[in-house]
């Protein structure tokens, strides 16, 4: 589940635990530059910018995205419940 909270997108797993978040770019109405896309992908715990593009376009399933994000969580990172 992804929810919009202020200027952030919060990603939660099936148990409602926050596993990732990223801020929303509020810049120009132009296409996001590669550096910003890469930063958002890293913030969400994805391996590549292309995975973020795939997630947005929807070929990457929610389940596959959650697996990638959970796998990339740094050890000991606190999980936040709703």
C-alpha positions, 0 to 999 in steps of 0.5 A: 500500500502506498499513501501520500502523506504531505510531500512524501509517498509512504510504502507499507507492507501487507502488515501495514508496516512502513518499509520505505518512503520518498519525497515527491518532486514539486519542481517544474512540470518537466520530466524528472531528470535521471539523477532525481529518478535514481534518488527516488529509487534508492529512497524506496529501496529499489535496485535501479532507476529502471525498477522505479520506472517499471513500478510506476508503469506497473509491469513490476507487481506490488509483490515483486516491488515489496520483495525488492524493498524488503530485501534492500532494507538496511539491517536494524532499520526501524519499521514504522507501524501505521 
